Amino acid sequence: MEHNHTNRKLLQKGVFYLASTVPLLFLGPIVIYNAFTNQNHPFFYIVLSIGCIICLLAMFLIFRGLNNIMKSIFGN
């Protein structure tokens, strides 16, 4: 019974990671697009790097969420 409870908690954690990734998947490309439309602005490189960091964070959270879901389904 305890094993089923830990699998459910791990599944919930994975779904939480994937759900928190959805806004980042939209926000990252929007920030990058805004950076490239304002290339002559002095904050161009700062905004571009923030957009890239957001996209990398989204990819990391997708990997972490899918990894947790696979662990909960198939075990360690």
C-alpha positions, 0 to 999 in steps of 0.5 A, a space after each residue: 500500500 505504501 508503494 502505491 502512495 509513493 507512486 501517486 505522489 511521484 505522479 502528482 509531482 510530475 504532472 505539477 512540473 508539466 503544468 508549470 511548464 505550460 506558461 513558460 513554453 509561451 513566455 520564452 518565445 514571446 520574450 525572444 521575439 520581442 528582443 529580436 524586434 528591438 535589436 537596436 535597443 540597449 537592453 537587447 542582449 539582456 532581454 534575449 538572454 532572459 528569453 533563452 533562460 526561460 526556454 531552457 528552464 521550460 525544457 528542464 521542467 519538461 524533462 523533470 516532469 516526464 522523468 517523474 511520471 515514468 518513474 511513477 509508472 514503471 518504478 525505479 
